[in-house]
Amino acid sequence: MTKYSIGDHVSWNSEAGHVTGKIIRVHHADFDYKGHRHRASKDDPQYEIKSDKTDHVAAHKEAALTKID
């Protein structure tokens, strides 16, 4: 079972510092994103998150995310 769901508000660290956003998609299988192959599975999903401050969308594994209220 995934730890996070679509619509959850999460934070993560990026090259630009601390970022917050909402999960817009959950991947349970490998997928191509921004020219790179991302590995995902039912046991190790990846999440697409849209930044609160910009229209940037990032893909991260569960371990990189922290749920916020």
C-alpha positions as CSV (number, residue, x, y, z in Angstrom):
1,M,0.0,0.0,0.0
2,T,1.3,3.5,-0.9
3,K,2.1,5.9,1.9
4,Y,0.8,8.9,0.1
5,S,-2.2,9.7,-2.2
6,I,-3.1,12.1,-4.9
7,G,-3.9,15.5,-3.3
8,D,-1.6,15.0,-0.3
9,H,0.6,18.0,0.6
10,V,4.2,17.0,0.9
11,S,7.7,18.6,1.1
12,W,11.1,17.5,-0.2
13,N,14.6,18.8,-0.6
14,S,15.8,19.9,-4.0
15,E,18.9,21.7,-5.4
16,A,17.0,25.0,-4.8
17,G,16.3,24.1,-1.2
18,H,13.1,23.0,0.7
19,V,10.1,22.7,-1.7
20,T,6.4,21.9,-1.0
21,G,3.7,20.8,-3.3
22,K,0.7,18.5,-4.0
23,I,0.9,14.9,-5.3
24,I,-0.8,14.9,-8.8
25,R,0.0,11.3,-9.8
26,V,1.3,8.0,-8.4
27,H,3.3,5.5,-10.5
28,H,3.4,1.8,-9.7
29,A,5.3,0.8,-12.9
30,D,8.4,2.1,-14.6
31,F,7.8,5.4,-16.6
32,D,9.6,7.9,-18.7
33,Y,9.7,11.5,-17.3
34,K,11.7,14.5,-18.6
35,G,13.8,12.2,-20.8
36,H,14.7,9.8,-18.0
37,R,13.5,6.3,-17.2
38,H,12.2,6.2,-13.6
39,R,11.8,2.9,-11.8
40,A,8.6,2.3,-9.8
41,S,6.7,-0.7,-8.6
42,K,3.8,-1.5,-6.3
43,D,6.2,-1.9,-3.4
44,D,8.3,1.2,-4.3
45,P,6.1,3.8,-6.0
46,Q,7.1,7.1,-7.4
47,Y,5.1,10.3,-7.1
48,E,4.7,13.3,-9.4
49,I,4.4,16.5,-7.3
50,K,3.5,20.0,-8.5
51,S,5.3,22.7,-6.7
52,D,3.2,25.2,-4.6
53,K,5.3,28.2,-5.9
54,T,5.8,27.3,-9.5
55,D,4.3,25.1,-12.2
56,H,7.4,22.8,-11.9
57,V,6.5,19.1,-11.5
58,A,9.0,16.7,-9.9
59,A,9.1,12.9,-9.6
60,H,10.3,11.4,-6.3
61,K,10.3,8.1,-4.4
62,E,8.4,7.8,-1.1
63,A,11.5,8.1,1.1
64,A,12.3,11.6,-0.3
65,L,8.9,13.0,0.8
66,T,7.4,14.2,4.1
67,K,3.7,14.8,4.5
68,I,2.7,18.2,5.8
69,D,-0.7,19.5,6.9
